[in-house]
Amino acid sequence: MTPDAAVAQAIEATSLDDFGPAGWREGLERTLDGFARAPLSEAAWQDVQGKIVLDLSTRLRIEQWYKDHPEVEDETMAGPVLVCGLPRTGTTATLGMMATDPRYRFLRSWEGMSPVPPPIAGEEEDDPRAVAARKMAVQMDQSRHIFDPDGPQEDLSLLAPFNMHAYNGAYPMPSDYLDWWMNSEMASTYSYSHRVYKLLQSRRGPNLWLLKAPVHLFQLDAFVAEWPDTKFIWTHRAPDKVIPSVSSLQYGMNSERSVAGALEKSSYGPAFLAFWREAMGRALAARERIGEERFIDVWNDDVVAKPIETFESIYDKLGFNFTPEMLAGLEDYNRRNARGAHGEHRYTAEEYGTSRGEIRAALSDYIERFGL
């Protein structure tokens, strides 16, 4: 598939031709080139081509929705509160527990993948997109990662594809694609995400958004440039536990989409250690520029061992009341997602080509600063 062919198919599928603001074309070219050189199975290659056309089609529908409903431009987005931190540090649990608070608006998978038409408050239970997502969730293996179809999901993985700047971590993308992505100018991606959030909240509030994606660590300056009032909740966990876990997760997802025997398992530890070391270096530097007062630090061990005390502290620092409803939501979340409730995820650093000592040496500054 060429970029022009993808564009033509999206136009044909929708009978629309206005893709809106610029910034997506280079990403389309880079993405198709990266996928073409990845060791994908035939089924995965067909899937990604279809997904690219679908994302372009969705972008066309978003722009048409704005033309038909110009009042959406006047929507204002509060916050947001961004849960950041390395993957496998409790970002999902922290996000999930905070999302039990009705004061927040968060992104569900089904509305992130298909935001047009925007959901309507009071009608979401029977929304066909939500119903389909719930059926899919029942069949998923959640031992590696919790998936709640009605709960919050990673925003960048869902919305960046509309601007053709997805990280595409589920696929074994070539290293030069990842280099491009890490160093890409993301202002247009965050701007377009903002456009989608306004659309989604137009018929279903509130407008205080709760977001999360570990890969935001590469782009905290760009994030704040788009949302100057952001407050950050930064999750922490010992990197020698993080890197083997994320290597296992990535290898599993990549293997499911690759030609048999194409991937070298022992390369994943060094590759993702380098990737997340770069992210952490950039994030710590950005944190200094943004200001320490904007960040709330949370340790995963505390989230697991004493969630109520931990979230009372988070809310105190956010300046929010810790309500009885929030307490009930936390207790319910922890009952449903107790350790082992979804199976056990097993891995070692060595099987992915690295070691505890190498990991701790590479991230020693981060480890020392946060007592990990």
SVG drawing of the C-alpha trace seen along z (x, -y; Angstrom):
<svg xmlns="http://www.w3.org/2000/svg" viewBox="-30 -29 56 49">
<polyline fill="none" stroke="black" stroke-width="0.4" points="0.0,0.0 1.3,-3.4 0.4,-6.6 -1.7,-7.8 -3.5,-4.5 -4.4,-4.7 -5.7,-8.2 -7.7,-7.3 -9.3,-4.3 -10.2,-6.5 -11.8,-9.1 -13.7,-6.3 -14.9,-4.7 -16.3,-8.0 -17.1,-10.1 -15.2,-12.9 -11.9,-14.6 -11.1,-17.1 -8.4,-15.8 -8.2,-19.0 -5.0,-20.4 -1.6,-19.5 1.0,-17.3 -0.1,-13.8 1.3,-13.2 4.9,-12.4 3.7,-10.1 1.6,-8.2 4.7,-7.7 6.9,-6.7 4.3,-4.3 3.7,-2.5 7.4,-2.2 8.1,-0.9 5.3,1.7 6.5,2.8 9.9,3.6 8.7,5.2 8.6,9.0 4.8,9.1 2.7,12.2 0.4,11.9 -2.6,11.5 -0.9,8.7 0.1,6.9 -3.5,7.0 -4.7,5.8 -2.4,2.8 -3.2,1.7 -6.9,1.8 -6.3,0.0 -4.4,-2.8 -7.3,-3.3 -9.7,-3.2 -7.7,-5.9 -7.6,-8.2 -11.4,-7.6 -12.0,-8.4 -10.1,-11.6 -12.3,-12.6 -15.4,-11.9 -14.0,-14.0 -13.6,-16.9 -17.0,-16.5 -18.5,-16.3 -16.9,-19.7 -18.4,-21.2 -21.8,-19.9 -21.5,-20.8 -19.4,-24.0 -20.4,-24.6 -17.9,-21.8 -15.1,-24.3 -16.3,-26.2 -15.8,-23.2 -13.2,-23.8 -11.1,-21.0 -10.1,-21.3 -6.8,-20.0 -5.8,-17.4 -4.3,-15.2 -1.7,-13.1 -0.5,-9.8 3.0,-9.2 5.9,-7.1 7.7,-4.1 5.5,-1.2 4.8,1.5 5.1,-1.0 1.4,-0.9 0.3,-3.5 -2.7,-1.3 -3.7,-0.7 -3.3,-4.3 -5.3,-5.5 -8.0,-2.8 -8.4,-3.7 -8.6,-7.4 -11.1,-6.9 -13.6,-5.5 -14.0,-9.2 -16.9,-10.7 -15.2,-14.1 -13.0,-12.9 -13.6,-12.3 -11.4,-9.6 -10.9,-7.9 -12.5,-4.5 -11.1,-2.2 -14.3,-2.0 -14.7,-5.8 -11.0,-6.4 -11.0,-4.0 -14.3,-5.4 -15.1,-8.8 -17.8,-9.7 -20.5,-10.1 -19.5,-11.2 -21.1,-9.2 -24.3,-10.5 -24.6,-10.7 -27.1,-8.1 -27.0,-6.0 -23.5,-4.5 -24.6,-1.2 -26.2,-0.2 -23.8,-2.0 -22.9,0.7 -19.2,-0.3 -19.2,0.3 -21.1,3.6 -18.6,4.9 -15.7,3.9 -17.2,5.8 -17.6,8.9 -13.9,8.7 -12.7,8.1 -14.2,11.5 -11.9,13.3 -8.7,11.5 -5.8,12.8 -5.4,10.2 -2.5,11.7 0.0,9.3 -2.2,6.2 -5.6,5.3 -8.2,4.3 -11.5,2.8 -13.7,1.9 -15.5,-0.7 -12.4,-1.9 -9.7,-4.3 -7.1,-3.3 -3.8,-4.8 -4.7,-8.0 -1.7,-8.3 -2.0,-4.8 -5.7,-5.5 -5.5,-9.0 -2.0,-9.5 -2.9,-7.2 -5.4,-9.9 -2.3,-12.1 -0.2,-9.2 2.2,-9.5 1.5,-6.2 4.3,-4.5 2.9,-1.2 4.5,0.7 2.4,3.9 4.4,4.4 8.1,5.1 8.8,1.8 12.3,1.1 14.7,-0.8 14.8,-3.8 11.1,-4.2 11.4,-4.3 14.2,-6.8 12.0,-9.0 9.1,-8.7 11.2,-9.5 12.5,-12.7 9.3,-13.6 7.7,-17.0 4.5,-16.1 2.7,-19.5 0.3,-18.6 -0.4,-15.2 -1.3,-16.8 -3.3,-19.5 -5.3,-16.9 -5.9,-14.8 -7.2,-18.0 -9.7,-18.3 -10.9,-14.7 -11.3,-15.3 -13.5,-18.3 -15.7,-16.3 -16.0,-13.4 -17.0,-15.6 -19.5,-17.6 -22.3,-15.2 -20.9,-13.5 -19.0,-15.4 -17.4,-16.2 -14.5,-18.2 -11.8,-17.5 -9.7,-14.9 -7.7,-12.1 -5.1,-10.7 -2.2,-8.3 0.5,-6.8 4.1,-6.0 5.4,-7.2 4.4,-10.8 7.7,-10.8 9.4,-11.5 7.2,-14.6 6.3,-16.3 7.3,-19.7 5.1,-19.3 2.3,-18.1 2.5,-21.1 2.6,-23.4 -0.8,-22.1 -2.2,-21.9 -0.5,-24.5 -2.6,-23.6 -1.5,-19.9 -0.8,-18.3 1.3,-15.1 1.1,-12.0 4.4,-10.2 4.5,-6.5 7.7,-4.8 9.0,-1.2 12.4,0.4 13.6,0.5 15.1,3.9 11.5,5.1 10.1,2.8 12.4,3.6 12.1,7.4 8.3,7.0 8.0,4.6 10.3,6.7 8.1,9.7 5.0,7.8 6.4,6.3 7.9,9.6 4.6,11.3 2.6,8.8 5.2,8.6 5.4,12.4 1.7,12.6 2.0,10.4 5.3,11.7 6.4,14.4 7.5,17.4 11.1,17.3 11.7,13.7 12.3,12.2 15.3,12.6 14.0,12.8 17.4,11.9 17.4,8.5 14.4,7.2 15.9,6.4 18.8,4.3 16.5,2.5 13.9,1.5 16.4,0.6 17.9,-1.9 14.5,-3.1 13.2,-3.8 16.5,-5.1 16.2,-7.8 12.6,-8.5 13.6,-8.9 16.4,-11.2 14.2,-13.5 11.4,-13.4 13.6,-14.3 15.0,-17.3 11.5,-18.4 10.4,-18.1 13.0,-20.7 11.7,-23.1 8.0,-22.5 8.5,-22.9 8.6,-20.4 5.4,-21.8 3.4,-20.3 4.4,-16.7 3.1,-14.3 5.3,-11.2 3.6,-7.8 5.5,-4.6 3.9,-1.4 4.7,0.5 2.4,-2.0 -0.3,-1.7 -0.4,2.0 0.2,2.1 -1.8,-0.9 -4.0,-2.3 -6.4,-4.3 -3.6,-6.2 -1.8,-6.7 -4.8,-8.2 -5.7,-10.3 -2.3,-11.8 -2.6,-12.3 -5.9,-14.0 -4.6,-16.3 -1.8,-17.4 -4.2,-17.8 -6.4,-20.0 -9.4,-17.7 -11.7,-16.4 -11.4,-12.6 -15.1,-11.7 -16.9,-8.6 -17.7,-7.8 -14.0,-7.8 -13.3,-5.5 -15.9,-3.1 -14.6,-3.1 -11.0,-2.3 -12.2,0.6 -14.3,2.0 -11.3,1.6 -9.0,3.4 -11.5,6.3 -11.8,6.8 -8.1,6.5 -6.4,8.1 -3.0,9.6 -3.4,12.8 -7.1,12.1 -6.2,12.2 -3.4,14.8 0.3,14.4 2.8,12.8 6.2,14.6 9.5,13.5 13.2,13.0 15.7,10.3 18.1,12.9 15.7,14.6 15.4,11.2 19.2,10.6 19.9,8.3 20.5,8.5 19.4,6.7 22.9,5.1 22.9,3.7 19.5,2.3 20.2,0.6 23.5,-0.8 21.8,-2.3 19.1,-4.0 21.2,-4.8 20.4,-8.5 16.6,-7.8 17.0,-5.0 19.0,-7.2 16.7,-10.2 13.5,-8.3 14.9,-5.7 14.3,-2.6"/>
</svg>
